[in-house]
Amino acid sequence: MPGEVTFPELVATERLTMHRYNSVDAAGLLELVHRNRASLIQNFSQMAKGLSQGEDVKSFREEKAEQWETRRAFLLRYLAQSFKATNRTASSKKYCMGCAVR
């Protein structure tokens, strides 16, 4: 199909790994929303209020999987790795969520 939007299911570099959400990420997504709920409510109110239990996350993931398959939105989990400038050893990891919308 001409002009079809695609997005890779995995993107990895030395400092960043992004992948399509899967069932393994459910607990991390729930923890991420809990940890950032106050700031998420300002811009993503429906999601922040709607993701409070494991079953909510399952429904959310299923909805995003359907959007991925129909190429309407691409929700990714990413892990950013920061390094100490002196010896390039990993100093911290940050789990985040990102979305590209068509």
QUIDAMO-V510514 format. One line per field, one symbol per residue. ss: DSSP state (h for helix, s for strand, l for the rest). phi: phi as a letter, one per 20 degrees, with the letter a starting at -180 (. if undefined). psi: psi as a letter, one per 30 degrees, with the letter a starting at -180 (. if undefined). A space follows every 10 residues. Layout:
# QUIDAMO-V510514
ss=???
phi=???
psi=???
This chain:
# QUIDAMO-V510514
ss=llllllllls sslllsssss llhhhhhhhh hhhhhhhhhh hhhlhhhhhh lllhhhhhhh hhhhhhhhhl llssssssss ssslllllls ssssssssss sl
phi=.fmfecbffb cccgdbccbf fbffegffff fffgfdggff gfdcgfffee dccgfffgff fffffffffe mebcecdcce ddcfffclef daccebccbd df
psi=kkgkklkkfk kkaefkkklk kafffeeeee eeeefgeeee eefheeeeff ifleeeeeee eeeeeeeeeg hfljkkkljk klkkfeghkk flkjklklkk k.
